């Protein structure tokens, strides 16, 4: 018997991101006003425009990928282990399950180079502001939803899963700022905050590959990837592309991988350029984050 996938889009009225758009625009407007009023250097016009363009592009890609994900999750849901249903405690459970999944998806997107080639698009801005939050990867969306496959099998409704992912995305917008310094200690201990996320976006050696949190910073504390903000963050990537062209932003690391593979003679080394951490080299200096931090 053949099983068919039911390709449906998530109903617009059940998509939390739609309702968050005015909130996004308001925060960008406030940040721009403070930037102008205090004569601060929070925004680079070219980078802000490219970030917005990246956001619009990812919106288009996400329409298709979310429909495919919903169909895939719906198919998996028929093999579920439990009937969790829609209850208040279901949302508590899925908050932790979703955030745990995001943490590992995010961490591996930094530690496996072919995945980093997709995720680096979000890190390519040399400034951090609310517009930077919109600089979403186009290619990451192609595989992102696969990481959440275990949730429908566990028994979470596919629509609930996608709604929780949207809630997480909305939450992750506001930590992209320099305006908010720190919160009370208990908030900083539990939640992802602007202070924690500034570290994540920094290219300082001590800050590389730290603070992968979505909503909760507890996973970073548990799995030894937490770093407290101390020195001033320098935003961007270790080798900045210095381009505001969205096509360059999307493609540059794939080109770098291809060039590195061409210089390797052994097939095992070619494959390692795909699966090893960024900075690994078959014949040069080891520039992986963990190696640089040990030397530091």
URRA-V705997 format. One record per pair of residues at least 24 apart in sequence whose ideal C-beta (glycine too) atoms are under 7 Angstrom apart, sorted by the first residue. I is the first residue (numbers start at 1). J is the second residue. D is the distance in Angstrom with one decimal. If there is no record, write none. Layout:
# URRA-V705997
i | j | d
I | J | D
I | J | D
This chain:
# URRA-V705997
i | j | d
3 | 75 | 6.2
5 | 71 | 4.1
5 | 72 | 6.7
5 | 75 | 5.4
6 | 71 | 5.7
6 | 74 | 5.8
7 | 67 | 5.7
7 | 71 | 4.8
8 | 67 | 6.6
8 | 70 | 5.9
8 | 71 | 6.8
9 | 63 | 7.0
9 | 67 | 4.8
10 | 66 | 5.9
10 | 70 | 5.8
10 | 159 | 6.7
10 | 162 | 5.4
14 | 159 | 6.6
14 | 163 | 6.4
15 | 166 | 6.2
16 | 163 | 6.2
16 | 166 | 4.4
16 | 167 | 5.6
16 | 170 | 6.0
17 | 166 | 4.9
17 | 169 | 6.3
17 | 170 | 6.3
20 | 170 | 4.5
24 | 173 | 6.0
27 | 130 | 4.9
27 | 174 | 6.6
28 | 130 | 4.6
28 | 131 | 6.0
31 | 129 | 5.7
31 | 130 | 5.2
31 | 177 | 6.5
31 | 179 | 6.3
34 | 179 | 6.1
42 | 127 | 6.8
42 | 129 | 5.1
42 | 178 | 6.2
43 | 127 | 6.6
43 | 129 | 5.7
43 | 131 | 7.0
44 | 127 | 5.1
46 | 244 | 4.0
47 | 125 | 5.0
47 | 126 | 6.8
47 | 127 | 5.7
47 | 244 | 5.9
48 | 131 | 4.2
49 | 244 | 6.8
50 | 244 | 4.1
50 | 246 | 5.8
50 | 249 | 6.5
51 | 125 | 6.1
51 | 131 | 4.6
51 | 132 | 5.5
51 | 134 | 5.0
51 | 135 | 3.9
52 | 131 | 6.2
52 | 134 | 5.6
53 | 246 | 5.0
54 | 121 | 6.8
54 | 134 | 6.7
54 | 135 | 4.6
54 | 136 | 5.9
54 | 246 | 5.6
54 | 249 | 6.5
55 | 134 | 3.2
55 | 135 | 6.7
55 | 136 | 5.6
57 | 138 | 5.3
57 | 246 | 6.5
58 | 136 | 3.8
58 | 137 | 6.8
58 | 138 | 5.6
58 | 141 | 6.3
61 | 138 | 5.3
61 | 141 | 4.9
62 | 141 | 5.4
65 | 141 | 4.7
65 | 142 | 6.6
65 | 145 | 6.3
66 | 162 | 6.4
69 | 145 | 3.6
69 | 162 | 6.8
70 | 158 | 5.6
70 | 162 | 6.2
73 | 152 | 4.3
73 | 158 | 3.6
73 | 161 | 6.0
74 | 158 | 5.0
76 | 149 | 6.3
76 | 152 | 4.2
76 | 153 | 5.4
77 | 152 | 4.2
77 | 158 | 5.6
79 | 153 | 6.1
80 | 152 | 6.4
80 | 153 | 6.0
80 | 154 | 6.8
80 | 155 | 4.3
81 | 153 | 6.5
81 | 154 | 5.9
81 | 155 | 5.8
82 | 154 | 6.5
82 | 155 | 3.6
83 | 155 | 5.8
84 | 155 | 4.1
84 | 156 | 5.5
86 | 157 | 6.6
86 | 160 | 6.6
90 | 160 | 6.9
94 | 156 | 5.5
94 | 160 | 6.1
94 | 161 | 7.0
94 | 164 | 4.9
95 | 164 | 6.8
97 | 151 | 5.9
98 | 164 | 4.6
98 | 165 | 6.3
98 | 168 | 5.9
99 | 168 | 6.7
99 | 214 | 5.1
99 | 215 | 5.1
99 | 216 | 5.1
100 | 219 | 6.4
101 | 147 | 5.6
101 | 148 | 5.4
102 | 168 | 6.1
102 | 214 | 3.9
103 | 212 | 5.4
103 | 213 | 6.7
103 | 214 | 6.6
103 | 219 | 4.1
105 | 144 | 6.8
105 | 147 | 4.2
106 | 212 | 4.3
107 | 212 | 4.7
107 | 225 | 6.6
110 | 209 | 5.0
111 | 277 | 5.1
112 | 275 | 5.7
113 | 257 | 6.3
113 | 273 | 6.5
113 | 274 | 6.2
113 | 275 | 6.9
113 | 276 | 6.1
113 | 277 | 6.6
113 | 278 | 5.0
114 | 257 | 6.8
114 | 274 | 4.6
114 | 275 | 6.9
116 | 253 | 6.7
116 | 278 | 5.0
117 | 253 | 3.9
117 | 254 | 5.0
117 | 257 | 6.0
120 | 237 | 6.2
120 | 253 | 4.9
121 | 249 | 5.3
121 | 250 | 5.8
123 | 201 | 6.3
123 | 237 | 5.4
124 | 236 | 7.0
124 | 237 | 6.1
124 | 241 | 5.9
124 | 249 | 5.3
125 | 235 | 6.7
125 | 236 | 6.8
126 | 235 | 5.3
126 | 236 | 3.9
126 | 240 | 5.9
127 | 235 | 5.8
128 | 176 | 5.9
128 | 178 | 6.0
128 | 198 | 6.3
128 | 201 | 5.3
128 | 235 | 5.0
129 | 176 | 6.5
129 | 177 | 6.2
130 | 173 | 6.8
130 | 176 | 5.7
130 | 177 | 6.0
132 | 176 | 5.1
133 | 173 | 4.6
133 | 176 | 3.9
138 | 250 | 5.4
139 | 250 | 6.6
168 | 214 | 4.9
168 | 215 | 5.8
171 | 215 | 5.1
172 | 214 | 5.9
190 | 216 | 6.4
190 | 217 | 6.6
190 | 218 | 6.3
191 | 215 | 6.6
191 | 216 | 6.3
191 | 217 | 6.1
192 | 216 | 6.7
192 | 217 | 5.1
195 | 229 | 4.6
198 | 229 | 5.8
198 | 233 | 4.8
199 | 227 | 5.2
199 | 229 | 5.0
199 | 233 | 6.4
201 | 233 | 6.7
201 | 235 | 5.4
202 | 233 | 3.4
202 | 234 | 5.8
202 | 235 | 6.1
203 | 234 | 5.3
203 | 235 | 6.9
203 | 236 | 5.2
203 | 237 | 5.8
203 | 238 | 5.3
204 | 231 | 6.2
204 | 233 | 6.3
204 | 234 | 5.5
205 | 292 | 4.9
205 | 293 | 6.1
205 | 296 | 5.2
206 | 231 | 6.9
206 | 293 | 6.6
206 | 296 | 6.4
207 | 233 | 6.4
208 | 289 | 3.8
208 | 292 | 6.9
208 | 293 | 6.9
209 | 289 | 4.4
